[in-house]
């Protein structure tokens, strides 16, 4: 499949081209003078500039003159391309781009010429509302829109205009009538067969309502059609749509904003797979009916199958990933490889296959300038095509073509093969009794078989199930038996099935998610394992079903996050949405949820220690805070500098890097800016940050926030200057606020402000303190917390009971506040475990006590984490499960209580 060798000798090149193209031979026989032109120019690359220059050399003073000039131009371009392509002087891209340029230039010149003529008759069309001049937009669809036009292709066009209205001439027409006339004249100028031939065959059937629809449409009418009546196959057709005339029209962006929500769904759209499968089945049936299996475009393993592979991923993911909205097929394939949607080696082979098939397509069309993709049946033409492709004979060509098409078809089937299975009659059959179903479930090992059977039968009888669209109901029918059998393989099969049914109930009315589960059955075992391992995971998936997609790719699911790379990806995605606040907020939420789910999957798989998990969750929150801060500052209207002198300070679990999946963020906002109204500006900034973090959108919420640790709590200012913060900490802060400060750290914003905060924090923590008073206040605060979380059960509350986590955290904070003046290294915010070990090394506590409490804290955190994964709150265990004597003993030694 390597490029053809160059033929440097011109006479040999002409001889070879005549042999491979009857069309070229006829043209040169009819116009022998063109041979000299080809000899002089055949080494010039064919591009838009060269084609435009050739058109300028042809007389075209009116529509008739332009019609002849464009037809002569096409012949010249075709001669030039055939010679260069068959001689190995250009690649496939040059051919496709040159034909695309010819179509664009033809449409632009035709539109301008016809527009001038009609405007002279009827005046300039004006918008009824805007009163501004109106232009008709010519949209190129299919290969023309993608810049991939073939040499004997027709061109698919759609005509639209921005506004209704009328022309301002003495003989006024409505804009619709004016542009209808304009469209008909453009078509005639390009499409009509004259003594000079034609420029392109024009196909208008992709317009709304097809042949029965109006030739032109306003933007409003187009939008109404797409919203109310647009069909699934039209989404596919509009992927490559592009305005080709007039060039750089100011309304092109407006049109794109109108069309894109129709083509690219806001969320992952796995229903596109089935829609495109059905479309392809119709095409395949037509191929079989007409006995066109040797059609290299529409037959098995043909060009269309490669295009479908690329475009189904665009339809599924293009709503969330704007980078996938590219038009050229090979560029989309490359992106799919870069994003891990397709394996790199498969992408390379698909690209090579596409190039080979397109070159073969062109050689089939070079033969007689016919729009054909059929392999020849007679030996003479087969020999010509083989030679044009660089093979000694047709058998040699087939030796490459046949396995190539088999590979393409295998990849198509891997994506589009119908994976849905019929429902298992033993487990999901209309009319089953509860007793029959319970017996079947019991045979699978379900303990609570009768209750499970009742739940399943209630589901089948429910309006919720019966009112589903037929396609969704069929998917449910195939999924439920699979879910039942997979859940039965889990140790806690009853819990797993309950969670699986809750998830199905949550997504039942979202056809795309049912489609995902039906299309990718290989993801089901992983999904069930996750549901079996954690009730919280099931709830999280039910709240954010788009995360089901994350279960699919095992290569990424269990890989530790690369935060710098993810940071760059998020920045690029947000930059592409700059100005669209709603989409930016959704992207932030989707990113945070996806990364949380990745960490959850690793956690449940047992490949991520709890301390490392907390580090990653804290890193994720820091990253999100940085982006939220930047977005909010960018959108702030009244600001006095390019970058804010502002810092976000993390307290609590985030500050101590012990964040959990559902932890809220304890935040304090500080600034260091002498501008007169800086306080007001940064207060607005802080309010925006808090709103973006904590407000609900359709994509959920980023984080719950708690701002009460700021100076003076709820009654204090939302933001503080560094100077005011330092003064408050020195003069007015309670001991418990200094306890909180032990776990505080700079996490986002201006690094200079952050460094100054760290200096203030260290200075405050190193202040000398009265030891007795410190003990009293720590004990009093601990008592208040204990009283605020009464435990009347016989179980041990992991966090709040005596000997629990809060006791350990308070002892660590006491050690820091009591001894930091002498040992400033205690101010390092490296976590409770590090501080316990450091206190032991400094001789502040007994080494054995430190070791025991260290182990108890880790075990309590582990147990708390496991209980929360299964929605067990408050987190309480059997008192004998963990021996906390070492904690109470150390508390007595340090605080004397």
Secondary structure as UniProt FT lines:
FT   HELIX           10..20
FT   HELIX           22..30
FT   TURN            32..33
FT   HELIX           34..41
FT   TURN            42..43
FT   HELIX           48..56
FT   HELIX           63..86
FT   TURN            87..88
FT   HELIX           92..122
FT   STRAND          125..127
FT   TURN            128..130
FT   STRAND          136..140
FT   HELIX           142..145
FT   TURN            146..147
FT   TURN            151..152
FT   STRAND          155..161
FT   STRAND          165..167
FT   HELIX           175..191
FT   TURN            195..196
FT   STRAND          202..203
FT   TURN            205..206
FT   TURN            208..209
FT   HELIX           210..212
FT   STRAND          216..218
FT   HELIX           219..229
FT   HELIX           232..238
FT   TURN            239..240
FT   STRAND          242..245
FT   TURN            247..248
FT   TURN            250..251
FT   HELIX           252..263
FT   HELIX           271..289
FT   TURN            290..291
FT   TURN            293..294
FT   TURN            296..298
FT   TURN            300..301
FT   HELIX           303..317
FT   TURN            318..320
FT   HELIX           322..324
FT   HELIX           329..338
FT   TURN            339..340
FT   HELIX           344..368
FT   HELIX           379..388
FT   TURN            389..390
FT   HELIX           394..416
FT   TURN            425..427
FT   TURN            430..431
FT   HELIX           434..443
FT   TURN            444..445
FT   TURN            447..448
FT   HELIX           449..461
FT   HELIX           463..466
FT   HELIX           470..487
FT   TURN            488..489
FT   TURN            491..492
FT   HELIX           493..507
FT   TURN            508..509
FT   HELIX           511..519
FT   HELIX           521..523
FT   HELIX           524..533
FT   HELIX           535..543
FT   HELIX           545..551
FT   HELIX           554..557
FT   HELIX           563..576
FT   TURN            577..579
FT   HELIX           581..605
FT   HELIX           610..635
FT   STRAND          646..651
FT   HELIX           652..655
FT   TURN            656..657
FT   TURN            661..662
FT   STRAND          665..671
FT   TURN            676..677
FT   HELIX           678..694
FT   TURN            698..699
FT   STRAND          705..706
FT   TURN            708..709
FT   TURN            711..712
FT   HELIX           713..715
FT   STRAND          719..721
FT   HELIX           722..731
FT   HELIX           735..741
FT   TURN            742..743
FT   STRAND          745..749
FT   HELIX           751..765
FT   HELIX           771..788
FT   STRAND          796..797
FT   TURN            798..800
FT   TURN            802..803
FT   HELIX           805..819
FT   TURN            820..822
FT   HELIX           824..827
FT   HELIX           832..841
FT   TURN            842..843
FT   HELIX           847..869
FT   TURN            870..871
FT   STRAND          876..877
FT   HELIX           879..881
FT   HELIX           885..895
//
